[in-house]
C-alpha cells in the first residue's frame, strides 16, 4: 500500500490528527486516521531497561491519564529536546524519573509505540549496573512510584500487579528479548 494524500484534521499543542489516504493493491482508496506528536524530534521516545548491581530491574508504576490507570513500564520519555541525542535523553530521563545514573547505555531495540495509531517509535537502551544518586527531578504531571524488582522475582510481580495497575506488555517482551540475547 502507498499513502497518496495527507491532510491535517486537527492540531493541538502536542498532537496532530492526520487523515492518510492510501491505495490498496486492488487500487481502492482507504482513509486511515493517525496521530502525530508535534513536540518530538527523531522517532519520538526512549525507554531504559535499567538493572542495578544487585540484579534488580528498575520499573515505574506510572499514572497515565489516557487510560486513567497506573501502568507498569520502563523509565523513559519523549525526545523533545532538539539539543540532546536520544542517548542523552535516555540518561536524563533515567536520572530525573528514578534517581539512578547509567554508566553504560546500549541501544538494542526500537519498537513502535502503537502502530495502528501513530508512527512514533521507542528506542530501548539497556543500562546494566545503574547506581542510585537520588537526583530526582520529575515534571509536575509525572505521578509515579519507582519499583526495584529482583530479577528472580519479576515473573511473580508481573503476574500479581497492584490494584488499579495495567502491565505494558513491552516489559515482559523486552525482558524476554534481553534474556534470549543473553544480556541478562
C-alpha positions as CSV (number, residue, x, y, z in Angstrom):
1,X,0.0,0.0,0.0
2,X,1.1,3.6,-0.6
3,X,0.0,6.8,1.1
4,X,-1.2,9.2,-1.6
5,X,-2.6,12.0,0.5
6,X,-2.2,13.5,3.9
7,X,-4.4,16.1,5.5
8,X,-4.4,17.6,8.9
9,X,-7.8,17.3,10.6
10,X,-6.8,18.8,13.9
11,X,-3.7,20.2,15.5
12,X,-3.3,20.9,19.2
13,X,-0.3,21.9,21.4
14,X,1.3,18.4,21.4
15,X,-0.7,16.3,18.9
16,X,-1.9,16.4,15.3
17,X,-4.7,14.2,13.9
18,X,-3.9,13.3,10.3
19,X,-6.1,11.6,7.7
20,X,-3.9,9.5,5.4
21,X,-5.4,8.3,2.1
22,X,-3.8,5.1,0.8
23,X,-4.3,3.0,-2.3
24,X,-4.7,-0.8,-1.8
25,X,-3.1,-3.4,-4.1
26,X,-6.6,-3.7,-5.7
27,X,-6.5,0.0,-6.4
28,X,-9.1,1.0,-3.9
29,X,-8.7,4.1,-1.7
30,X,-8.9,3.8,2.1
31,X,-8.6,6.5,4.7
32,X,-6.7,6.0,8.0
33,X,-6.8,8.5,10.9
34,X,-3.4,8.7,12.6
35,X,-1.9,10.7,15.4
36,X,1.4,12.5,15.2
37,X,3.3,14.2,18.1
38,X,4.3,17.8,17.3
39,X,6.7,18.1,20.2
40,X,9.3,15.4,19.5
41,X,12.5,15.1,17.4
42,X,13.6,12.0,15.7
43,X,11.5,8.9,16.3
44,X,9.7,10.1,19.4
45,X,10.8,8.4,22.6
46,X,13.4,6.4,24.5
47,X,13.0,3.7,27.1
48,X,15.6,2.4,29.6
49,X,15.9,-1.1,30.8
50,X,17.9,-0.5,33.9
51,X,19.4,-3.2,36.1
52,X,21.1,-2.4,39.5
53,X,24.4,-4.1,40.6
54,X,22.2,-6.2,42.9
55,X,20.3,-7.6,39.8
56,X,17.1,-5.6,40.4
57,X,15.1,-4.1,37.5
58,X,14.0,-0.5,37.8
59,X,10.4,-0.2,36.8
60,X,7.8,2.6,37.2
61,X,4.2,2.4,38.3
62,X,3.2,5.5,36.3
63,X,-0.2,7.2,36.2
64,X,-1.4,7.5,32.6
65,X,-4.3,9.9,32.1
66,X,-5.4,8.5,28.7
67,X,-6.2,5.1,30.3
68,X,-7.0,6.5,33.8
69,X,-4.8,3.9,35.4
70,X,-1.3,3.2,36.6
71,X,1.0,1.4,34.2
72,X,4.0,-0.8,34.9
73,X,6.6,0.3,32.5
74,X,10.3,1.0,32.0
75,X,11.6,4.5,32.7
76,X,11.7,6.7,29.6
77,X,10.5,9.8,27.9
78,X,10.0,11.8,24.8
79,X,12.8,13.0,22.6
80,X,11.6,16.6,23.0
81,X,14.8,18.5,23.3
82,X,16.4,19.0,19.9
83,X,19.8,19.7,21.5
84,X,20.0,16.2,23.0
85,X,20.8,12.9,21.3
86,X,18.5,10.0,22.1
87,X,21.2,8.6,24.4
88,X,21.5,11.9,26.2
89,X,17.7,11.9,26.6
90,X,17.8,8.4,28.0
91,X,20.4,9.3,30.5
92,X,18.5,12.4,31.6
93,X,15.1,10.6,31.8
94,X,16.5,7.8,33.9
95,X,18.1,10.2,36.3
96,X,15.2,12.6,36.5
97,X,12.4,10.0,36.9
98,X,14.2,7.4,39.1
99,X,17.3,8.9,40.6
100,X,19.5,6.3,39.0
101,X,22.5,7.0,36.9
102,X,23.6,4.9,34.0
103,X,27.3,4.3,33.4
104,X,26.7,2.3,30.3
105,X,23.8,2.5,27.8
106,X,23.4,0.1,24.9
107,X,20.8,0.8,22.3
108,X,19.4,-2.7,21.4
109,X,15.9,-2.3,20.1
110,X,13.4,0.1,18.5
111,X,9.7,-0.7,18.6
112,X,6.5,1.1,17.5
113,X,4.5,2.6,20.4
114,X,1.1,1.9,18.8
115,X,1.5,1.1,15.1
116,X,-2.2,1.3,14.3
117,X,-2.4,4.8,15.6
118,X,1.0,6.6,15.4
119,X,4.3,6.4,13.6
120,X,6.2,7.1,16.9
121,X,8.8,4.5,18.0
122,X,10.7,4.0,21.2
123,X,14.4,3.3,21.2
124,X,15.2,1.0,24.1
125,X,18.5,1.2,25.9
126,X,19.9,-1.4,28.2
127,X,21.6,0.1,31.3
128,X,23.4,-2.6,33.3
129,X,24.7,-1.8,36.8
130,X,22.9,1.6,37.4
131,X,23.7,3.5,40.5
132,X,21.3,5.4,42.7
133,X,22.2,9.1,43.1
134,X,18.9,10.4,44.3
135,X,18.8,13.2,41.8
136,X,15.1,13.0,41.0
137,X,13.5,16.0,39.1
138,X,10.1,14.9,37.7
139,X,7.8,17.0,35.8
140,X,4.7,18.2,37.7
141,X,2.4,15.8,35.6
142,X,4.5,12.7,36.4
143,X,2.8,10.8,39.1
144,X,4.8,7.6,39.6
145,X,6.3,5.1,42.1
146,X,9.7,3.7,41.4
147,X,10.0,-0.1,41.9
148,X,13.1,-2.2,42.3
149,X,12.2,-5.8,41.5
150,X,14.9,-8.5,41.8
151,X,15.4,-10.4,38.6
152,X,14.2,-13.7,40.0
153,X,11.0,-12.1,41.4
154,X,10.0,-10.3,38.2
155,X,7.7,-13.0,36.8
156,X,5.7,-13.3,40.0
157,X,5.4,-9.5,40.3
158,X,4.2,-9.1,36.7
159,X,1.6,-11.8,37.3
160,X,0.4,-10.2,40.5
161,X,0.2,-6.4,39.9
162,X,-1.1,-3.9,42.4
163,X,-4.8,-2.8,42.1
164,X,-5.6,-0.2,39.5
165,X,-2.4,-1.1,37.6
166,X,-2.0,-2.3,34.0
167,X,1.1,-4.0,32.5
168,X,2.7,-2.5,29.5
169,X,3.4,-5.7,27.5
170,X,6.7,-4.2,26.2
171,X,8.1,-5.0,29.7
172,X,7.9,-8.8,29.6
173,X,8.6,-8.8,25.8
174,X,11.8,-6.8,26.2
175,X,12.9,-8.8,29.2
176,X,12.5,-12.0,27.2
177,X,14.5,-10.5,24.3
178,X,17.3,-9.5,26.6
179,X,17.4,-12.9,28.2
180,X,17.3,-14.6,24.7
181,X,20.3,-12.4,23.7
182,X,22.0,-13.4,27.0
183,X,22.3,-9.8,28.1
184,X,20.7,-10.5,31.4
